[in-house]
Amino acid sequence: MKTLNVAAVLDSFKGSLSSREAGEAVRRGVLSRIPEANVALYPVGDGGEGTADALLDALRAERRTVTVSDPNGDPVTAEFGLIKRDGVLTAVFDMAACAGLRLAKRHGLDYANTTTRGVGEMIRHALGLGCGEIVVGLGGSGTGDGGIGALASLGARFTDKDGQPITDPCTKDLGRVAAADFAGIALPSAVRLTLLCDTNVQLTGPSGAVRMYARQKGAREEELPRRESDMEHFSAVCDRAAGSALSACPGSGAAGGLGYGLTLAGGILTPGAPYVLRATGFASAASGFDLVITGEGRTDAQTATGKLPMAVARAVREAGGHCPVVCLCAIDDSVPALYEAGMDAVFAIADRPMTAEESIARTADLLEKAAGNLAAVVMRIHP
């Protein structure tokens, strides 16, 4: 009987485990039942918060820190990574490192005053280091400024109806913008700005950045119509200045509209999960496993829009792999589209009724137990 080859390709379990920690739990579970198995661990992400950490881990990048602005403009120490890829110095960071929801909560979620200025400052720092590519994960945002703060930091100029400069703009200033000038943006055309997103959310509309996500960032229900109107106004002005309807791009609403703002600076919106699977080498190795275990905290209809487990299943099938692909999760609300894409099974890992707090505390043990049982079953039928 040949050795069982298993891949552990799990997203982070928010509030509990990083991608690597989740993968390590799966590896322990498999080896506890089949000690001779080969378990390849791939730290991954899909553009959501934690993606940069997984990429830096998988690629063994050099980790550094820089002091930039947080969502309310105060100094914060943010982590980024540097790595040479194909001879190009590449910087990788999550926007959440400087403009995330966790940081915004320190200020009591003051939505109107949030800014992505720090993201622009991190990009400028990477340019100063000579980076030829900058990769930004767009998940975990605590802001809703449409990227205006980052754009201003990068050299864009915004003026009001009286022709006066809008200095240090933030979310509450979107409706004041009468004109935009992007000529001063300090991003050389030779530098690739890759924007990793885990959602195709539009910038505006019922499923846009404001209507869908502003509440969790502190916006009151009664102010949503105004914030939506401001975003529509801002994007109309900027689309005109750019000469292109970039606000209509899928993913433009990611990170409170930062996806849109950075496309105005030349950024390229990119589905995060396939990018990460290629960068970590999983996509090229995907056909060589006897079992692929993926996972995330909650598997539901959003998973089927292209989040990490869906991308893993697709990568295996597109590579010609025929092995079982199984998703382990805390909550299973999976939909048929996930199975149609190549997922074989989704299992919730809870072994008895439990509170959310207990589930979070026990995630590693539950993953380990489920992975061990799964590997033992596959081994029984393994040729």
matplotlib code that plots the C-alpha trace (Angstrom):
import matplotlib.pyplot as plt

x = [0.0, 1.5, 1.8, -1.2, -0.4, -2.6, -2.7, -3.9, -5.1, -7.2, -8.2, -7.8, -10.6, -11.4, -10.8, -9.3, -6.6, -4.3, -4.2, -0.9, -2.3, -5.4, -3.2, -1.0, -4.1, -5.2, -1.7, -1.6, -5.0, -3.9, -0.7, -2.4, -4.3, -1.8, 1.7, 3.3, 1.2, 2.8, 1.0, 1.8, 0.7, -0.1, -0.7, -3.3, -5.9, -8.4, -7.8, -9.5, -7.7, -4.8, -4.0, -0.7, 0.3, -0.3, 1.5, 4.5, 4.5, 4.3, 6.9, 9.2, 9.3, 11.2, 8.9, 9.2, 7.2, 6.5, 4.7, 1.7, -1.7, -4.5, -8.2, -8.6, -5.2, -3.3, 0.2, 0.2, 2.9, 1.9, 3.6, 4.5, 6.7, 9.4, 10.3, 12.1, 9.8, 11.2, 13.8, 11.2, 11.2, 7.6, 5.9, 2.9, 0.5, -3.1, -4.9, -6.2, -2.7, -3.3, -7.0, -8.7, -11.8, -9.8, -8.0, -11.1, -12.8, -10.1, -11.8, -15.3, -16.1, -16.3, -17.3, -17.5, -13.9, -12.2, -9.5, -7.3, -4.4, -2.2, -2.6, -1.2, 1.6, 2.5, 2.5, 4.7, 7.1, 7.2, 8.0, 10.8, 12.3, 12.4, 9.5, 8.4, 5.2, 3.0, 0.3, -2.5, -5.1, -8.4, -10.2, -11.0, -11.6, -12.7, -13.1, -15.6, -13.8, -13.8, -10.0, -9.9, -7.4, -5.0, -5.3, -4.6, -1.6, -0.3, -0.6, -4.1, -5.7, -9.4, -11.1, -14.6, -17.2, -15.3, -12.1, -10.5, -8.3, -9.8, -6.8, -6.5, -9.8, -11.8, -15.2, -17.3, -15.6, -16.8, -19.8, -17.7, -15.5, -16.3, -13.1, -10.4, -6.9, -4.8, -1.9, 0.3, -0.1, 3.4, 3.0, 5.4, 3.8, 6.3, 5.2, 2.4, -0.2, -2.1, -5.3, -6.4, -10.2, -12.4, -15.6, -17.1, -19.1, -20.0, -19.1, -22.6, -26.2, -28.1, -25.2, -22.5, -19.9, -22.2, -25.4, -23.8, -20.9, -21.1, -23.2, -20.5, -18.0, -20.1, -22.5, -26.0, -29.0, -30.3, -27.1, -26.8, -28.8, -26.4, -23.3, -24.6, -25.3, -21.8, -20.2, -22.3, -21.3, -17.6, -17.4, -19.2, -16.6, -13.7, -14.9, -15.2, -11.7, -10.3, -12.2, -13.5, -16.3, -14.0, -16.7, -18.6, -15.7, -16.5, -14.7, -14.7, -16.6, -14.0, -12.6, -15.1, -14.4, -10.6, -10.8, -12.2, -9.8, -6.7, -7.9, -7.9, -4.2, -3.5, -4.2, -5.5, -8.4, -7.5, -9.5, -7.4, -7.8, -6.5, -3.7, -2.6, -3.0, -0.6, 1.9, 2.2, 2.6, -0.6, -2.2, 0.7, 0.8, -2.9, -3.2, -0.7, -2.6, -4.8, -6.8, -7.2, -8.5, -9.6, -11.7, -12.9, -15.0, -18.3, -19.1, -22.2, -23.4, -20.5, -18.1, -19.5, -18.7, -15.0, -13.7, -10.8, -12.5, -14.2, -10.9, -9.2, -11.8, -11.5, -7.7, -7.7, -10.2, -8.6, -5.2, -6.8, -6.9, -9.6, -9.0, -11.6, -11.7, -13.3, -14.0, -14.0, -15.8, -17.4, -20.7, -22.0, -24.5, -23.1, -24.9, -25.2, -22.9, -20.0, -20.4, -20.8, -17.4, -15.7, -16.1, -16.9, -18.1, -18.4, -18.3, -19.0, -16.4, -18.4, -18.7, -21.6, -23.8, -21.6, -21.5, -19.6, -17.0, -16.4, -16.2, -13.6, -11.6, -11.7, -11.2, -7.8, -8.8, -12.0, -10.1, -7.5, -10.2, -12.2, -9.1, -7.9, -11.3, -11.5, -8.0, -8.7, -11.8, -9.9, -7.0, -9.5, -10.4, -7.0, -5.5]
y = [0.0, 3.3, 6.3, 8.6, 12.1, 14.8, 18.5, 20.8, 24.0, 25.9, 29.5, 31.1, 30.5, 34.1, 34.7, 31.3, 30.0, 31.4, 29.5, 27.8, 26.9, 25.3, 23.4, 22.2, 20.9, 19.0, 17.6, 16.3, 14.7, 12.9, 11.7, 10.5, 7.9, 7.4, 8.1, 7.2, 9.8, 12.7, 15.9, 19.1, 22.3, 25.4, 28.6, 30.4, 33.2, 34.6, 38.3, 38.6, 39.6, 37.3, 36.7, 38.7, 36.8, 33.5, 34.5, 35.8, 32.5, 30.3, 32.3, 32.8, 36.5, 39.0, 40.7, 44.4, 47.1, 50.7, 53.5, 54.8, 56.2, 54.1, 54.5, 57.7, 59.1, 58.2, 56.5, 52.7, 50.1, 48.0, 44.8, 44.1, 41.6, 41.7, 38.9, 38.6, 36.9, 36.3, 39.0, 41.6, 42.9, 42.5, 44.0, 42.3, 43.6, 43.6, 46.9, 45.8, 46.2, 50.0, 50.5, 47.4, 47.0, 45.9, 49.2, 51.2, 49.8, 51.4, 54.7, 53.6, 53.0, 56.6, 55.8, 59.3, 60.1, 57.0, 57.1, 54.8, 57.3, 54.7, 52.4, 55.1, 55.6, 51.9, 51.9, 54.9, 53.2, 50.1, 52.3, 53.9, 50.5, 49.9, 47.4, 46.5, 44.9, 45.7, 43.2, 44.5, 42.2, 44.1, 42.2, 43.3, 46.9, 49.4, 52.3, 53.5, 56.3, 54.9, 55.0, 58.8, 58.9, 56.5, 58.4, 61.8, 60.2, 59.0, 62.5, 62.8, 66.2, 66.8, 70.2, 71.3, 73.4, 76.6, 75.2, 74.9, 71.9, 69.2, 68.3, 65.0, 63.7, 61.0, 59.3, 62.4, 64.4, 62.2, 64.3, 67.5, 66.5, 68.6, 67.8, 65.2, 65.2, 62.0, 63.4, 63.7, 60.1, 58.8, 55.2, 54.5, 52.7, 49.9, 49.1, 46.5, 47.2, 43.9, 44.2, 40.9, 40.8, 38.0, 39.5, 40.9, 43.5, 46.6, 50.1, 51.3, 50.0, 47.6, 45.1, 47.8, 48.9, 51.2, 49.3, 45.9, 46.8, 50.3, 49.3, 46.9, 49.8, 52.1, 53.8, 54.4, 53.2, 56.7, 57.9, 55.2, 57.1, 60.0, 57.9, 56.0, 59.3, 60.6, 57.5, 57.8, 61.4, 60.7, 57.9, 59.9, 62.7, 60.3, 58.2, 61.4, 62.4, 59.0, 58.7, 55.3, 53.8, 52.0, 52.1, 49.4, 46.9, 43.8, 44.1, 47.9, 48.0, 45.8, 47.3, 50.2, 51.2, 51.0, 48.6, 51.4, 54.1, 52.0, 51.1, 54.9, 54.8, 52.0, 49.0, 45.7, 44.0, 40.3, 37.4, 36.6, 32.9, 31.8, 34.3, 32.8, 29.2, 30.0, 31.9, 29.2, 26.5, 24.6, 25.1, 23.5, 20.6, 20.1, 17.0, 15.0, 14.4, 11.5, 13.8, 17.6, 19.1, 22.7, 24.7, 28.0, 29.2, 29.3, 27.6, 29.2, 30.8, 33.3, 30.5, 29.6, 33.1, 32.2, 32.1, 29.9, 26.4, 27.0, 28.0, 25.0, 22.6, 24.3, 24.2, 20.5, 19.8, 22.2, 20.4, 17.1, 15.8, 13.2, 12.9, 13.8, 17.5, 18.0, 21.2, 21.3, 24.2, 25.4, 26.1, 24.3, 26.2, 25.0, 25.3, 23.1, 25.4, 24.5, 20.8, 21.6, 23.3, 20.1, 20.0, 16.4, 17.0, 19.7, 18.7, 20.8, 19.9, 20.3, 17.0, 18.0, 21.1, 24.0, 27.8, 30.0, 30.6, 26.9, 26.3, 29.0, 27.7, 24.1, 24.8, 23.2, 20.1, 19.7, 20.1, 17.5, 15.0, 15.5, 15.3, 12.1, 10.4, 11.7, 10.4, 7.0, 6.6, 7.6, 5.3, 2.4, 2.9, 4.1, 1.8]
z = [0.0, -1.0, 1.3, 1.7, 0.4, 2.0, 1.5, 4.3, 2.7, 5.2, 5.6, 9.0, 11.6, 12.6, 16.3, 16.8, 14.5, 11.7, 8.5, 9.5, 13.0, 11.3, 9.0, 11.8, 13.6, 10.5, 10.1, 13.7, 13.2, 10.1, 11.6, 14.8, 12.7, 9.9, 11.1, 7.8, 5.8, 4.0, 4.9, 3.0, 4.7, 2.7, 4.6, 2.5, 2.4, -0.1, 0.3, 3.6, 6.8, 7.5, 3.8, 4.0, 7.1, 5.3, 2.2, 4.2, 6.1, 3.0, 1.0, 4.0, 3.4, 5.5, 7.9, 8.7, 10.4, 9.6, 11.5, 9.6, 10.2, 11.7, 10.7, 12.7, 11.7, 14.8, 14.6, 14.4, 13.8, 10.8, 9.5, 5.9, 4.2, 1.5, -0.9, -4.2, -6.8, -10.3, -9.5, -8.5, -4.9, -3.7, -0.7, 0.8, 3.4, 4.5, 4.5, 7.9, 9.3, 9.4, 8.6, 9.9, 12.0, 15.0, 15.0, 14.3, 17.4, 19.5, 18.7, 19.2, 15.5, 14.4, 10.8, 9.5, 10.5, 9.3, 6.6, 4.5, 4.7, 6.2, 3.3, 1.0, 3.4, 3.4, -0.5, -0.5, 1.9, -0.3, -3.3, -1.3, -0.8, -4.6, -4.8, -8.3, -7.0, -4.1, -3.0, -0.8, 0.9, 1.1, 3.8, 7.4, 6.7, 9.4, 7.0, 4.4, 2.7, -0.8, -0.8, -0.7, 2.2, 0.4, -2.8, -1.2, 0.6, -2.8, -4.3, -5.7, -5.3, -4.3, -4.3, -3.2, -5.1, -4.3, -5.7, -2.3, -1.5, 0.7, 2.9, 4.7, 3.5, 5.2, 4.9, 5.8, 2.9, 0.0, -0.6, -0.7, -3.6, -6.7, -8.7, -8.6, -10.1, -10.2, -12.1, -9.0, -7.9, -7.2, -8.5, -11.4, -14.3, -14.1, -10.5, -10.3, -7.6, -7.0, -4.9, -3.5, -2.7, -1.3, -2.6, -5.8, -3.9, -5.9, -4.7, -4.5, -4.5, -2.3, -2.1, -2.1, 0.4, 2.3, 2.5, 3.2, 5.5, 7.0, 10.0, 11.3, 11.1, 13.2, 10.8, 12.2, 10.2, 9.7, 8.2, 5.5, 2.8, 3.2, 3.1, 0.1, -1.7, -0.8, -2.2, -5.4, -5.8, -5.1, -7.6, -10.3, -9.9, -9.9, -12.8, -14.8, -13.9, -14.7, -18.0, -17.1, -15.0, -12.6, -9.9, -11.8, -11.5, -9.4, -6.1, -6.2, -3.0, -1.1, 2.1, 2.2, -1.3, -1.1, -4.0, -6.1, -4.8, -5.5, -9.0, -9.6, -8.7, -11.2, -9.0, -10.4, -8.6, -8.4, -6.8, -3.8, -3.4, -6.8, -6.6, -3.2, -4.3, -7.3, -5.2, -2.6, -5.1, -4.3, -7.7, -9.5, -7.0, -6.7, -8.8, -6.8, -3.6, -2.4, -0.1, 0.1, 3.3, 3.2, 5.7, 7.1, 10.0, 8.2, 4.9, 3.2, 0.1, 0.2, 0.0, -3.4, -4.7, -4.8, -1.3, -0.3, -0.1, -3.4, -5.0, -3.6, -5.1, -8.4, -8.4, -7.8, -10.6, -13.1, -12.4, -13.3, -9.7, -8.8, -5.1, -2.4, -1.5, 1.9, 3.7, 7.6, 9.2, 12.4, 10.7, 7.7, 5.6, 2.3, -1.0, -4.1, -6.2, -3.9, -4.8, -8.5, -8.4, -7.2, -3.4, -2.3, 1.2, 3.9, 7.6, 10.6, 13.2, 16.4, 18.3, 20.5, 21.1, 22.3, 22.6, 20.2, 22.9, 23.4, 19.6, 19.3, 22.2, 20.9, 17.2, 17.0, 18.9, 16.8, 13.5, 14.7, 15.6, 12.4, 10.2, 11.8, 11.3, 7.7, 6.8, 8.4, 6.2, 3.0, 3.9, 4.0, 0.4, -0.7, -3.4]

ax = plt.figure().add_subplot(projection="3d")
ax.plot(x, y, z, "-o")
ax.set_aspect("equal")
plt.show()
